[in-house]
């Protein structure tokens, strides 16, 4: 990060746009709830699987998410905390939805990594972390579930340092664990933070002390735990690096807070940490030039499209991350791909599950723009300049199945539904060159279930997925004549994606090797940039 950049306008500088990443079940949804609770966005944090409509979690709104208690689609929420404006993008933790998460990470400036105190770094955390690495995203870590039997604190820190190759510095230190977990010692401010077990929605008290040797410590902590705490903190201060804010911003160091999200403990300290050490809105990579947040002209890009957020209206909401400027409702922006102006008359801000009209928004904010399919993932909106934000990937699917409507008369409706999901990025839809029907490709098996249940719920179309003879898909690139000649010679393998690009469906690795051997001027690729 360059230090010679101008300082940002105060409205932009107070924004913190971040995503929460974790392995499924590490407590991410609970943590999101508590963020909203402290941000004053909701009065009561509902348990994820709580009974009764009234207590449903606010960040999961699709029917399937409510039924299963998992987050499948990344949702965005904005709320104020102290002097900061937090834009939190919740990501699906389930590995079958990693592509959605990957794209979400292009729209944030930092990530909060949640790990389970008993399990440490799990496979999905590792994968998501590597994505953050590619983009040098600053990372803040929250070690959750300290009120259950957890592992030794030094062990957890070592594991993060080794597996993720990042320096870890403790921002707080846990006192006891499991049933004996009393709270934390705040190492940054030398304060004692005690947990209130009686009321999960109450913010526990904190006691300011004159360091670890303060005699009042003994009033709150049993002697054995106090000795252990003093010894561990002393070791930690000698063995572990001290917090270097610059190193955190560069993505080389992560501060770690310990707590229990379900007991609302440690969450407020984490939020203060995000405000203090998290990055302001950053420069966005684009062609032909980068976009700086302090520019006065508005620019933003679509990183996610969600269809039918409100089943009563067949709307599609494009989630747009503003990269620069001060946006006001009713502005006309140029849709760079089509070069057409778009008047943004009813942009929405997401406050938990409630939407409200956004009268204004600043660089760093995420707004939803309802539209009827004009906006796609990777699109850029500007005040006239032809800029394209780069680096939003689309991955080749790993599982392919054919799909048919239960009622053959409704094939046309099915096509419409599939195209909608393809534009949303929920699945790849391929139309074979020969024969009828569609082939749907996804990254994880659970996506077929979600797709089937959504097509049925949102379009009233029961569908059937069947095994396909193909196992993978590759985008075909090369000179136009070569691509046409290749397509004619391999008709039974060729299909088109929803952008009309040529896709080669393969059965075996041998198919791919054969193409590389026989068609030297054709390249097959497993990713394509979400741009036109």
SVG drawing of the C-alpha trace seen along z (x, -y; Angstrom):
<svg xmlns="http://www.w3.org/2000/svg" viewBox="-47 -15 58 56">
<polyline fill="none" stroke="black" stroke-width="0.4" points="0.0,0.0 1.3,-3.4 1.4,-6.0 1.5,-8.9 -2.2,-8.6 -4.4,-11.5 -6.4,-11.1 -10.0,-10.0 -13.1,-12.2 -14.3,-11.4 -17.5,-9.7 -15.4,-7.2 -12.7,-6.9 -15.1,-5.6 -16.2,-2.7 -15.0,0.8 -16.1,3.4 -15.3,7.0 -16.4,10.6 -16.5,13.3 -14.9,16.5 -14.9,19.9 -15.4,23.6 -19.1,24.6 -20.2,24.7 -17.5,22.5 -20.2,20.1 -20.1,17.6 -23.9,16.9 -24.0,16.5 -21.2,14.0 -23.0,12.1 -26.1,11.9 -24.1,10.5 -22.5,7.9 -26.0,6.7 -27.0,6.8 -24.2,4.4 -24.7,2.4 -28.3,1.8 -29.6,3.4 -31.6,6.0 -33.0,6.0 -32.6,9.7 -30.2,12.2 -32.3,15.2 -30.7,18.7 -30.1,20.1 -32.5,22.9 -34.8,21.2 -38.5,22.1 -41.1,19.8 -41.0,17.3 -40.3,14.4 -36.9,15.6 -35.5,16.6 -32.0,15.5 -32.0,12.3 -29.1,12.9 -30.4,16.1 -33.4,15.4 -33.8,18.3 -36.2,21.0 -33.5,23.7 -31.1,21.7 -33.8,21.5 -34.6,25.2 -31.0,26.4 -29.4,23.7 -26.6,23.0 -25.9,19.9 -26.0,20.6 -26.0,17.2 -23.8,14.3 -25.8,11.5 -24.7,8.0 -25.5,5.9 -24.7,2.3 -24.8,0.9 -23.1,-1.7 -20.8,-0.8 -19.4,-3.8 -18.0,-6.2 -17.6,-3.5 -19.9,-2.3 -19.6,1.5 -20.5,3.2 -20.5,6.9 -20.7,9.4 -21.7,12.8 -20.3,15.6 -21.5,19.2 -19.2,21.4 -20.2,24.6 -17.5,25.7 -20.1,26.4 -20.6,22.6 -17.0,21.6 -17.3,19.8 -19.8,17.4 -17.5,16.8 -14.5,16.3 -16.3,13.6 -17.5,12.0 -13.9,11.6 -13.2,9.4 -15.7,6.9 -14.3,6.5 -11.2,4.8 -10.6,7.3 -11.7,10.6 -12.6,11.8 -11.6,15.5 -13.6,17.4 -12.1,20.6 -13.5,23.1 -11.4,23.3 -11.7,27.1 -11.0,27.8 -8.5,25.1 -7.8,24.5 -10.1,26.7 -10.0,27.5 -12.5,24.9 -10.8,22.2 -7.6,23.1 -9.1,22.8 -10.7,19.5 -7.6,18.2 -5.6,19.0 -8.0,16.8 -7.5,13.9 -3.8,14.6 -4.0,14.1 -5.4,10.7 -3.3,9.8 -6.4,9.1 -5.9,8.0 -7.2,10.7 -8.5,10.5 -9.1,13.7 -11.7,14.6 -11.3,17.9 -14.9,18.9 -16.5,21.4 -14.1,20.8 -16.9,21.7 -16.6,25.3 -13.6,27.5 -11.0,25.9 -7.4,26.6 -4.4,25.0 -4.1,21.3 -0.5,21.6 -1.4,24.7 -4.2,22.8 -1.8,19.9 0.9,22.2 -1.4,24.1 -2.6,20.8 1.0,19.7 2.1,23.0 -0.9,23.8 -1.5,20.4 2.0,19.0 1.0,15.7 2.2,14.0 -0.3,14.2 -0.4,11.7 -2.8,12.1 -5.2,9.2 -6.7,10.9 -5.9,13.9 -8.5,16.4 -8.9,17.1 -9.8,20.7 -11.8,22.7 -14.9,24.8 -16.9,24.7 -14.2,22.6 -14.0,20.0 -14.3,16.6 -13.5,14.2 -10.3,12.6 -7.5,10.4 -7.4,7.6 -3.7,7.4 -4.0,4.2 -5.7,2.1 -4.7,4.0 -8.3,4.6 -10.1,7.5 -13.2,8.6 -15.6,10.9 -18.2,13.0 -21.8,12.8 -23.2,16.4 -26.7,15.4 -27.8,13.3 -26.5,14.2 -27.8,11.0 -26.2,8.7 -22.9,7.0 -20.6,8.2 -18.8,5.8 -15.1,4.8 -12.8,3.8 -9.9,1.5 -6.7,2.5 -3.2,1.3 -1.7,4.3 -1.6,8.0 -0.1,7.3 -3.1,5.2 -4.3,6.6 -8.0,6.3 -7.5,9.2 -7.7,11.6 -11.3,10.4 -12.5,11.8 -10.3,14.7 -9.5,17.9 -5.8,18.1 -4.9,21.1 -6.3,19.5 -4.7,16.2 -1.2,17.7 -1.7,19.5 -2.9,16.3 0.1,14.3 2.5,17.0 0.9,17.4 0.6,13.7 4.3,13.3 5.3,16.1 3.1,14.8 4.6,11.3 8.1,12.8 7.4,15.4 4.8,13.8 5.2,10.7 3.7,7.5 0.9,5.9 2.2,4.0 -0.8,2.2 1.1,1.7 1.9,5.4 -1.8,6.2 -2.9,4.0 -0.4,5.7 -1.9,9.1 1.3,10.5 0.0,10.5 -3.3,11.3 -4.4,10.2 -6.5,12.9 -9.3,12.3 -10.8,15.1 -14.4,15.4 -17.8,17.0 -20.2,15.5 -23.2,17.3 -22.6,15.7 -21.9,12.3 -18.4,12.5 -15.4,11.0 -17.5,9.7 -17.4,6.1 -13.6,6.2 -13.4,7.8 -15.6,5.0 -13.4,2.3 -10.4,4.1 -12.0,4.1 -12.6,0.3 -9.1,-0.4 -6.9,2.0 -9.1,2.8 -8.4,1.0 -10.3,-2.0 -11.9,-1.5 -9.1,-0.5 -8.1,-1.1 -9.8,1.3 -7.9,2.9 -9.5,2.1 -8.6,1.5 -7.3,-0.8 -6.6,-2.3 -7.2,-1.7 -10.1,-3.3 -9.3,-5.2 -12.0,-5.6 -11.4,-9.4 -12.3,-10.1 -15.4,-12.3 -17.0,-10.4 -18.9,-7.3 -17.8,-3.9 -18.9,-0.4 -19.0,3.2 -21.4,6.1 -20.0,9.0 -23.2,11.0 -26.6,11.3 -29.5,12.7 -32.7,13.7 -36.1,13.6 -35.0,12.2 -38.6,11.3 -40.7,14.2 -43.7,11.9 -41.7,10.0 -39.6,11.6 -36.8,9.2 -33.1,9.7 -30.9,7.7 -27.4,6.9 -25.0,6.4 -22.8,3.5 -19.6,2.5 -19.0,-1.2 -15.3,-1.7 -15.3,-5.5 -17.3,-8.7 -20.6,-9.7 -23.6,-8.0 -27.1,-9.6 -30.4,-8.0 -31.6,-8.8 -28.2,-9.1 -27.6,-8.1 -24.7,-5.7 -23.2,-4.2 -23.4,-0.5 -20.0,0.1 -20.6,3.5 -23.6,2.2 -22.4,-1.5 -26.0,-2.5 -27.0,-4.9 -29.0,-3.4 -31.0,-5.6 -30.6,-4.1 -34.0,-5.0 -34.5,-2.5 -31.2,-1.3 -31.5,0.6 -29.3,0.8 -29.5,4.1 -29.9,3.7 -30.0,7.4 -33.0,8.9 -34.7,5.6 -34.1,3.5 -34.5,-0.2 -34.1,-2.7 -30.6,-4.1 -30.7,-7.8 -27.0,-8.0 -23.9,-5.7 -20.2,-6.2 -17.2,-4.3 -16.9,-1.1 -20.6,-0.7 -22.6,2.2 -25.9,1.4 -28.5,3.6 -29.8,2.5 -33.1,4.2 -33.1,4.9 -34.6,7.3 -31.4,9.0 -29.4,6.1 -26.8,6.4 -24.4,9.4 -21.6,10.4 -18.5,8.5 -20.3,5.5 -19.0,2.1 -21.1,-1.1 -19.4,-4.5 -20.2,-8.1 -19.3,-7.8 -15.7,-6.6 -15.2,-3.2 -13.5,-1.5 -13.7,2.3 -13.1,3.7 -10.9,6.8 -10.2,10.0 -13.7,11.5 -13.3,15.1 -15.7,17.8 -14.6,21.4 -15.2,24.5 -17.8,26.7 -16.7,30.0 -20.1,31.8 -22.3,31.9 -25.9,33.2 -28.6,32.9 -31.9,31.3 -35.4,31.8 -38.7,30.3 -41.1,32.8 -43.8,31.5 -42.4,31.5 -44.8,28.7 -42.9,26.4 -39.5,26.6 -39.7,22.9 -40.2,21.9 -37.3,24.1 -35.0,22.3 -36.0,19.0 -35.4,20.2 -32.0,21.7 -30.8,18.6 -31.8,16.6 -29.7,18.8 -26.8,18.8 -26.7,15.0 -26.9,15.1 -23.8,17.2 -25.6,20.0 -24.7,22.6 -23.3,22.9 -25.9,23.7 -24.7,25.2 -26.9,25.6 -25.5,28.6 -25.0,28.0 -26.7,31.2 -29.9,32.5 -32.3,30.8 -32.2,30.1 -29.6,28.4 -26.6,29.4 -26.1,27.8 -22.7,27.6 -21.9,26.8 -18.9,26.8 -20.5,28.9 -23.3,31.5 -25.4,29.5 -25.9,26.9 -28.1,29.3 -30.4,29.6 -30.6,25.9 -31.2,25.3 -33.9,27.9 -35.7,26.6 -35.4,23.0 -36.7,23.7 -39.7,25.5 -40.4,22.8 -39.8,19.8 -41.1,21.0 -43.5,23.8 -41.5,26.2 -40.6,29.6 -37.3,30.7 -35.3,33.8 -31.5,34.0 -29.9,37.0 -26.3,38.1 -24.5,36.8 -21.8,38.6 -19.6,35.5 -17.4,34.9 -15.9,31.4 -16.2,28.3 -13.6,26.1 -13.9,22.7 -12.5,22.7 -10.3,19.8 -8.5,19.2 -8.9,17.5 -12.5,17.5 -11.9,19.8 -10.0,22.3 -12.8,22.3 -15.5,22.9 -13.5,25.7 -12.9,27.3 -16.6,27.0 -17.8,28.6 -15.4,31.5 -16.4,32.2 -20.1,31.4 -21.1,34.0 -18.8,32.3 -19.7,28.7 -22.2,26.5 -22.7,22.8 -22.8,21.1 -25.3,18.3 -23.0,15.7 -22.9,17.6 -19.2,18.6 -18.1,22.0 -17.6,24.7 -16.0,28.1 -17.5,30.8 -15.1,33.6 -15.5,37.2 -11.9,37.9 -8.6,36.1 -7.7,37.9 -10.2,35.6 -8.4,32.6 -4.9,34.0 -6.2,34.9 -7.4,31.4 -4.1,30.0 -2.3,32.4 -4.5,32.1 -5.5,28.4 -2.4,26.4 -4.1,23.1 -7.0,23.8 -6.6,23.3 -9.0,24.8 -9.3,23.0 -10.9,23.8 -11.7,20.2 -13.0,17.2 -13.1,13.6 -16.6,12.5 -16.4,9.7 -17.5,9.1"/>
</svg>
